[in-house]
Amino acid sequence: MLKTIQIIALFQGVFLIFILFQHREKYKSIDFSLLLGSLISVLLFSLGDDEYNLFVDNADWFFFHDTLIITFFFLFVRYHKTNKSTFQKKDYMFFIPFLLSCIFHFLETNGIFPRNTFFQIVSEIIEGLFLAMLVYMIFDIINKKKEKWLLLFVIPLTIIFVIDEFTYLLTQSNESPFSLDSYGIIFMAIFLFYYVLYKLIISPTEVLAKTDTVKYKSSNLTNDSILKIKKQLNQLMNEEKIFKNQKLSVDDVAKELNVPRQKVSEVLNAHMKISFQDFLNEYRVNEFVSNLPLKKYKNYTLLAIAYESGFSSKSTFNTVFKKLKGTTPSKFRKEVLNKINNS
């Protein structure tokens, strides 16, 4: 049974990594590298940790332990949604606990370093560092309003890690209850691979930041030109509501403004710090909100109003709306109707 799950994880992980590599030029290199490291560490754990090694019976490939997953995810969360474009040299120190963990595990397994009180204390300090990383990730995601989908993986991983550690402290056994250290994490791996792939299709910027704007270095846009295009863009959206066109592209907007496509993209990405799709979706959500209380739309379904506002997909609408408003469209509509009835 476990081998079947591992094989599923293998195919999913390899497929997801293949998809990421196909589009790697679109994403900021540091985000891409750390997410790739996270996914590979999850994949390696799923295939090669300890007694359930998929390739070699009773192997103990300690470099594939869950501590590598924690380290990479910690760094990914640390850099996610920041302005940092390169990996800071000082952050290599976060791999030290993992390397120490591997060294201690190797020494213990081969009987080179006998288990004693000092050994146990140092081992628990190292494990405590990994727990601190997990707790940091949870608070960083919540406090800095980073993508909440990360919690779907980080929180279960934290729970499994804590249960595993308490079990070891109480029983001195590496056998985790309900095989959480094997089945639990591998099931999480399968979920993670599916979910990241889903996010890359539906809302890619929630997973990885778009590439830096180095390609605009040689731009000849002046400050006046930038301000003019910004004004024209907002005018086009506010007055003509061109965003209602479900198939609107950046080429269409460039034609309307009689401005080269490259310049429109540069103003949006480099100077307004927003992608074309996110720019449109903000206007579409605001249009949806404005339409909700109007009598004209009283008998419309939420999806019908969303389509009227420019959205072409239910899943995209729900994802974008929740991201921008922090709640679902149905809950938001109830709040609007309650305010109208109480006024």
C-alpha positions as CSV (number, residue, x, y, z in Angstrom):
1,M,0.0,0.0,0.0
2,L,2.7,2.5,1.0
3,K,4.8,1.7,-2.2
4,T,1.7,2.5,-4.3
5,I,1.3,5.9,-2.5
6,Q,5.0,6.6,-3.0
7,I,4.8,5.9,-6.7
8,I,1.8,8.2,-7.0
9,A,3.9,10.9,-5.2
10,L,6.8,10.2,-7.5
11,F,4.8,10.8,-10.7
12,Q,3.0,13.8,-9.3
13,G,6.2,15.4,-8.1
14,V,8.1,14.8,-11.3
15,F,5.2,16.2,-13.4
16,L,4.9,19.3,-11.2
17,I,8.7,20.0,-11.3
18,F,8.6,19.5,-15.1
19,I,5.8,22.1,-15.4
20,L,7.7,24.5,-13.2
21,F,10.8,24.2,-15.3
22,Q,8.8,24.8,-18.5
23,H,7.8,28.3,-17.1
24,R,10.8,29.1,-14.9
25,E,11.7,32.2,-16.9
26,K,8.4,33.8,-15.8
27,Y,9.2,33.7,-12.1
28,K,11.6,35.5,-9.8
29,S,14.6,33.3,-9.6
30,I,14.9,33.2,-5.8
31,D,11.3,32.2,-5.3
32,F,11.5,29.6,-8.1
33,S,14.7,28.1,-6.6
34,L,13.4,27.8,-3.0
35,L,10.0,26.4,-4.1
36,L,11.9,23.9,-6.3
37,G,14.1,22.9,-3.4
38,S,11.0,22.5,-1.2
39,L,9.3,20.3,-3.7
40,I,12.4,18.2,-4.4
41,S,13.0,17.7,-0.6
42,V,9.3,16.5,-0.2
43,L,9.8,14.2,-3.2
44,L,13.0,12.7,-1.8
45,F,11.5,12.2,1.6
46,S,8.5,10.4,0.0
47,L,10.8,8.0,-1.9
48,G,13.8,7.4,0.3
49,D,13.5,7.9,4.0
50,D,14.6,5.0,6.3
51,E,12.8,1.7,6.3
52,Y,10.2,2.5,3.7
53,N,12.8,3.4,1.0
54,L,11.2,2.7,-2.4
55,F,14.4,1.5,-4.0
56,V,16.5,-0.2,-1.3
57,D,15.1,-2.3,1.5
58,N,16.0,-1.2,5.0
59,A,18.0,1.7,3.7
60,D,18.6,4.8,5.8
61,W,19.3,7.7,3.6
62,F,19.3,10.3,6.3
63,F,19.8,13.2,3.9
64,F,16.2,12.6,2.9
65,H,14.7,13.3,6.3
66,D,11.8,15.7,7.0
67,T,14.3,18.2,8.4
68,L,15.4,19.1,4.8
69,I,11.7,19.8,4.0
70,I,11.4,22.1,7.0
71,T,14.6,24.0,6.1
72,F,13.6,24.6,2.4
73,F,10.0,25.6,3.3
74,F,11.2,27.9,6.0
75,L,13.4,29.7,3.5
76,F,10.7,29.8,0.9
77,V,8.2,31.4,3.3
78,R,11.0,33.8,4.5
79,Y,11.6,35.1,0.9
80,H,7.9,34.8,-0.3
81,K,6.4,38.2,-1.1
82,T,9.6,40.1,-0.3
83,N,11.6,42.5,-2.4
84,K,14.7,40.3,-2.2
85,S,15.8,39.1,-5.6
86,T,18.9,37.1,-4.6
87,F,19.7,34.6,-1.8
88,Q,21.5,36.2,1.1
89,K,24.7,34.5,2.0
90,K,23.9,34.7,5.7
91,D,20.8,32.6,5.2
92,Y,22.9,29.6,4.4
93,M,23.3,29.3,8.1
94,F,19.7,27.9,8.3
95,F,21.0,24.7,6.7
96,I,23.4,24.2,9.7
97,P,20.7,22.5,11.9
98,F,19.9,20.1,9.0
99,L,23.6,19.3,8.4
100,L,24.2,18.7,12.2
101,S,21.1,16.5,12.3
102,C,22.5,14.4,9.4
103,I,25.9,14.2,11.1
104,F,24.5,13.1,14.4
105,H,22.2,10.6,12.7
106,F,25.1,9.1,10.8
107,L,27.3,8.9,13.9
108,E,24.5,7.3,15.9
109,T,23.5,4.8,13.2
110,N,27.0,3.6,12.7
111,G,27.8,3.4,16.5
112,I,30.6,6.0,16.2
113,F,29.1,8.4,18.7
114,P,27.5,6.5,21.7
115,R,24.1,7.7,22.8
116,N,24.5,9.5,26.2
117,T,23.0,12.5,28.0
118,F,25.1,15.0,26.1
119,F,24.2,13.5,22.8
120,Q,20.5,13.6,23.7
121,I,20.6,17.2,24.8
122,V,22.3,18.4,21.7
123,S,19.9,16.3,19.5
124,E,16.9,17.8,21.2
125,I,18.3,21.4,20.8
126,I,18.7,20.7,17.1
127,E,15.1,19.4,16.9
128,G,14.0,22.4,18.8
129,L,15.5,24.6,16.1
130,F,13.4,22.9,13.5
131,L,10.3,23.4,15.7
132,A,11.2,27.1,15.9
133,M,11.3,27.2,12.1
134,L,7.9,25.7,11.8
135,V,6.4,28.1,14.4
136,Y,8.1,31.0,12.7
137,M,6.5,30.0,9.4
138,I,3.0,29.9,10.8
139,F,3.3,33.3,12.4
140,D,5.0,34.9,9.4
141,I,2.3,33.7,7.1
142,I,-0.5,35.0,9.3
143,N,1.1,38.3,10.5
144,K,2.5,39.4,7.1
145,K,-0.6,38.2,5.3
146,K,1.3,35.9,3.0
147,E,-0.6,33.3,1.0
148,K,-2.7,31.3,3.4
149,W,-2.4,28.1,1.2
150,L,1.0,27.6,2.7
151,L,-0.6,26.9,6.1
152,L,-2.4,23.9,4.6
153,F,1.0,22.2,4.4
154,V,2.9,23.9,7.2
155,I,0.4,23.3,10.1
156,P,0.0,19.5,9.4
157,L,3.8,19.2,9.1
158,T,4.2,21.0,12.4
159,I,1.6,18.7,14.1
160,I,3.3,15.6,12.7
161,F,6.8,16.8,13.8
162,V,5.6,17.6,17.3
163,I,3.9,14.3,17.8
164,D,6.9,12.5,16.4
165,E,9.2,14.3,18.8
166,F,7.0,13.7,21.9
167,T,6.7,10.1,21.0
168,Y,10.5,9.8,20.9
169,L,11.0,11.6,24.2
170,L,8.5,9.4,25.9
171,T,9.3,6.0,24.4
172,Q,12.8,6.5,22.9
173,S,11.4,4.9,19.8
174,N,11.5,6.2,16.3
175,E,8.1,4.6,15.5
176,S,5.6,7.4,15.1
177,P,2.0,6.7,16.1
178,F,-0.3,5.8,13.2
179,S,2.9,5.9,10.9
180,L,2.5,9.7,10.7
181,D,6.2,10.0,9.8
182,S,5.7,8.0,6.7
183,Y,2.0,7.8,5.6
184,G,1.2,11.2,7.0
185,I,3.9,13.2,5.3
186,I,3.6,11.3,2.0
187,F,-0.2,11.9,1.9
188,M,0.7,15.5,2.5
189,A,3.2,15.4,-0.3
190,I,0.5,14.2,-2.8
191,F,-1.8,16.9,-1.6
192,L,0.9,19.5,-1.9
193,F,1.9,18.5,-5.4
194,Y,-1.8,18.6,-6.6
195,Y,-2.5,21.9,-4.8
196,V,0.6,23.8,-6.1
197,L,-0.2,22.6,-9.6
198,Y,-3.8,23.8,-9.2
199,K,-2.6,27.2,-7.9
200,L,-0.1,27.6,-10.8
201,I,-3.0,27.2,-13.2
202,I,-5.6,29.3,-11.4
203,S,-3.5,32.0,-9.7
204,P,0.2,31.6,-10.4
205,T,1.3,34.8,-8.7
206,E,0.1,33.4,-5.3
207,V,2.7,30.7,-5.6
208,L,5.6,32.5,-7.3
209,A,6.3,36.1,-7.8
210,K,6.8,37.2,-11.4
211,T,10.3,37.7,-12.7
212,D,12.1,40.9,-11.9
213,T,11.8,43.8,-14.3
214,V,15.4,43.6,-15.5
215,K,14.1,43.4,-19.1
216,Y,13.0,47.0,-18.8
217,K,16.5,48.3,-18.1
218,S,16.9,49.8,-21.6
219,S,13.5,51.4,-21.6
220,N,13.2,54.9,-23.0
221,L,10.1,55.8,-21.0
222,T,10.2,59.1,-19.3
223,N,8.5,60.0,-16.1
224,D,5.9,62.1,-18.0
225,S,5.3,59.1,-20.4
226,I,4.8,56.8,-17.4
227,L,2.3,59.2,-15.7
228,K,0.5,59.7,-19.0
229,I,0.1,55.9,-19.6
230,K,-1.1,55.4,-16.0
231,K,-3.7,58.1,-16.4
232,Q,-4.9,56.6,-19.7
233,L,-5.1,53.1,-18.3
234,N,-7.2,54.2,-15.3
235,Q,-9.4,56.3,-17.6
236,L,-9.9,53.4,-19.9
237,M,-11.0,51.2,-17.0
238,N,-13.1,53.8,-15.1
239,E,-14.9,55.5,-17.9
240,E,-15.0,52.9,-20.7
241,K,-15.0,49.9,-18.4
242,I,-13.0,47.9,-21.0
243,F,-12.3,45.3,-18.3
244,K,-15.8,43.9,-18.9
245,N,-14.5,42.3,-22.0
246,Q,-13.8,38.7,-20.8
247,K,-11.2,38.1,-23.5
248,L,-9.4,41.4,-23.0
249,S,-5.6,41.2,-23.6
250,V,-2.7,43.5,-23.0
251,D,-2.5,43.8,-26.8
252,D,-6.1,45.1,-26.9
253,V,-5.4,47.7,-24.3
254,A,-2.2,48.8,-26.1
255,K,-4.3,49.3,-29.3
256,E,-6.9,51.3,-27.5
257,L,-4.2,53.6,-26.0
258,N,-2.2,53.6,-29.3
259,V,0.9,52.7,-27.2
260,P,3.3,49.8,-27.9
261,R,2.4,46.7,-25.9
262,Q,5.9,46.6,-24.3
263,K,5.4,50.0,-22.8
264,V,2.0,49.1,-21.3
265,S,3.5,46.0,-19.7
266,E,6.4,48.0,-18.4
267,V,4.2,50.6,-16.7
268,L,2.0,47.9,-15.1
269,N,4.8,45.5,-14.0
270,A,7.7,47.9,-13.2
271,H,6.0,51.1,-12.1
272,M,2.6,50.0,-10.8
273,K,3.9,46.7,-9.4
274,I,1.0,44.7,-10.7
275,S,0.4,42.1,-13.4
276,F,-2.0,42.8,-16.2
277,Q,-4.4,40.1,-15.0
278,D,-4.3,41.3,-11.4
279,F,-4.9,44.9,-12.7
280,L,-8.0,43.7,-14.6
281,N,-9.3,41.6,-11.7
282,E,-9.2,44.4,-9.2
283,Y,-11.5,46.5,-11.5
284,R,-13.7,43.4,-12.0
285,V,-14.1,42.8,-8.3
286,N,-14.9,46.4,-7.7
287,E,-17.5,46.4,-10.5
288,F,-19.0,43.3,-9.0
289,V,-19.2,45.0,-5.6
290,S,-20.8,48.1,-7.1
291,N,-23.4,46.0,-9.0
292,L,-24.5,43.9,-6.0
293,P,-27.0,46.5,-4.4
294,L,-28.4,47.6,-7.7
295,K,-32.1,46.7,-8.4
296,K,-31.1,45.7,-12.0
297,Y,-29.1,42.8,-10.5
298,K,-31.6,41.8,-7.8
299,N,-32.5,38.5,-9.4
300,Y,-29.1,37.7,-10.8
301,T,-27.0,34.9,-9.5
302,L,-23.6,35.8,-8.1
303,L,-22.0,34.1,-11.1
304,A,-24.1,36.0,-13.5
305,I,-23.0,39.3,-11.9
306,A,-19.4,38.1,-12.0
307,Y,-19.8,37.4,-15.7
308,E,-21.3,40.9,-16.2
309,S,-18.2,42.3,-14.4
310,G,-15.8,40.7,-16.8
311,F,-15.0,37.3,-15.2
312,S,-15.1,34.3,-17.4
313,S,-14.6,31.5,-14.9
314,K,-16.3,30.7,-11.6
315,S,-13.2,29.3,-10.0
316,T,-11.1,32.3,-10.9
317,F,-13.8,34.7,-9.7
318,N,-14.1,32.9,-6.3
319,T,-10.3,32.8,-5.9
320,V,-9.7,36.4,-6.8
321,F,-12.6,37.7,-4.8
322,K,-11.6,35.9,-1.6
323,K,-8.0,37.1,-2.1
324,L,-9.0,40.8,-2.5
325,K,-11.9,40.9,0.0
326,G,-11.0,38.3,2.5
327,T,-14.3,36.5,2.3
328,T,-16.5,34.6,-0.1
329,P,-18.8,36.3,-2.6
330,S,-21.9,34.7,-1.0
331,K,-21.0,36.0,2.5
332,F,-20.1,39.4,1.1
333,R,-23.5,39.6,-0.6
334,K,-25.3,38.7,2.7
335,E,-23.5,41.5,4.4
336,V,-24.4,44.0,1.7
337,L,-28.1,42.9,1.8
338,N,-28.2,43.1,5.6
339,K,-26.8,46.7,5.5
340,I,-29.5,47.6,2.9
341,N,-32.3,46.1,5.0
342,N,-31.1,47.7,8.2
343,S,-30.7,51.2,6.7
